[in-house]
């Protein structure tokens, strides 16, 4: 399938057709598309791919097309992404984390301001991975490693389209951060939903209870819990709960948020 035949091409995006051979050589076997009427891709979600390695970007675009998505454009810089977002609607931007996004991902704020309804999924590579909490705090909805099978990228985008925040395995276990001021800073990155999850963990609720009380699936509850651990730099639920109580973030008796 030719990517260019199924995409919108705003001026300056530099989109070129990709071949099936390129996909196979770069990303490995492509999973079979979902049957019509199943999965998040059935809606034809609009995806923009941005990576400065054009062959990889075009190959990934082909994978999305074969899975039932509409590829809006393939770009190579954040400036090009901004141009596309101003020209046409995009549901998900899949971005290489090495594209000069800023030390604290300041450029993600530009993308969010330009297209508030667009979800951001970051593709990481080899090297330090301590950036995950900052990326989530800056508005990323998904973190996935390029080294994983392409099916993991497709799964991440599908779940993000469904409203989940998805943190891939390489970004879940981060170095421990034990200082109280640092814990308060990291806690500031928690969303209201994630604060609720941490409070419920302090009350002793397990995953099934969390899901029932919050009206979500068990998978979504686990995702929320993992996001809390990632943002706080905790390795286990017990570590997160102990630190939150010890530092005065949450009342141990009531499970209420105290940090303001």
Secondary structure as the mmCIF struct_conf table of DSSP 4:
data_model
#
loop_
_struct_conf.conf_type_id
_struct_conf.id
_struct_conf.beg_label_comp_id
_struct_conf.beg_label_asym_id
_struct_conf.beg_label_seq_id
_struct_conf.end_label_comp_id
_struct_conf.end_label_asym_id
_struct_conf.end_label_seq_id
HELX_RH_3T_P HELX_RH_3T_P1 UNK A 3 UNK A 6
BEND BEND1 UNK A 7 UNK A 7
TURN_TY1_P TURN_TY1_P1 UNK A 11 UNK A 12
HELX_RH_AL_P HELX_RH_AL_P1 UNK A 20 UNK A 27
BEND BEND2 UNK A 29 UNK A 29
HELX_LH_PP_P HELX_LH_PP_P1 UNK A 30 UNK A 35
TURN_TY1_P TURN_TY1_P2 UNK A 36 UNK A 37
BEND BEND3 UNK A 39 UNK A 39
HELX_RH_3T_P HELX_RH_3T_P2 UNK A 40 UNK A 43
STRN STRN1 UNK A 46 UNK A 50
BEND BEND4 UNK A 52 UNK A 53
HELX_RH_AL_P HELX_RH_AL_P2 UNK A 54 UNK A 66
TURN_TY1_P TURN_TY1_P3 UNK A 67 UNK A 68
STRN STRN2 UNK A 70 UNK A 75
BEND BEND5 UNK A 76 UNK A 77
HELX_RH_AL_P HELX_RH_AL_P3 UNK A 78 UNK A 87
BEND BEND6 UNK A 88 UNK A 88
BEND BEND7 UNK A 91 UNK A 91
STRN STRN3 UNK A 92 UNK A 96
TURN_TY1_P TURN_TY1_P4 UNK A 97 UNK A 98
BEND BEND8 UNK A 99 UNK A 99
TURN_TY1_P TURN_TY1_P5 UNK A 103 UNK A 104
HELX_RH_AL_P HELX_RH_AL_P4 UNK A 106 UNK A 114
TURN_TY1_P TURN_TY1_P6 UNK A 116 UNK A 117
STRN STRN4 UNK A 119 UNK A 124
BEND BEND9 UNK A 126 UNK A 127
TURN_TY1_P TURN_TY1_P7 UNK A 130 UNK A 131
HELX_RH_AL_P HELX_RH_AL_P5 UNK A 132 UNK A 137
TURN_TY1_P TURN_TY1_P8 UNK A 138 UNK A 139
STRN STRN5 UNK A 142 UNK A 145
TURN_TY1_P TURN_TY1_P9 UNK A 146 UNK A 147
BEND BEND10 UNK A 148 UNK A 148
HELX_RH_AL_P HELX_RH_AL_P6 UNK A 150 UNK A 161
TURN_TY1_P TURN_TY1_P10 UNK A 162 UNK A 163
STRN STRN6 UNK A 166 UNK A 167
HELX_RH_3T_P HELX_RH_3T_P3 UNK A 169 UNK A 171
TURN_TY1_P TURN_TY1_P11 UNK A 172 UNK A 172
BEND BEND11 UNK A 173 UNK A 173
HELX_RH_AL_P HELX_RH_AL_P7 UNK A 180 UNK A 187
TURN_TY1_P TURN_TY1_P12 UNK A 188 UNK A 189
HELX_RH_AL_P HELX_RH_AL_P8 UNK A 192 UNK A 202
TURN_TY1_P TURN_TY1_P13 UNK A 203 UNK A 204
HELX_RH_AL_P HELX_RH_AL_P9 UNK A 207 UNK A 214
TURN_TY1_P TURN_TY1_P14 UNK A 215 UNK A 215
HELX_RH_AL_P HELX_RH_AL_P10 UNK A 218 UNK A 232
TURN_TY1_P TURN_TY1_P15 UNK A 233 UNK A 233
BEND BEND12 UNK A 235 UNK A 236
HELX_RH_AL_P HELX_RH_AL_P11 UNK A 237 UNK A 246
TURN_TY1_P TURN_TY1_P16 UNK A 247 UNK A 248
BEND BEND13 UNK A 249 UNK A 249
STRN STRN7 UNK A 250 UNK A 250
TURN_TY1_P TURN_TY1_P17 UNK A 252 UNK A 254
STRN STRN8 UNK A 257 UNK A 257
#
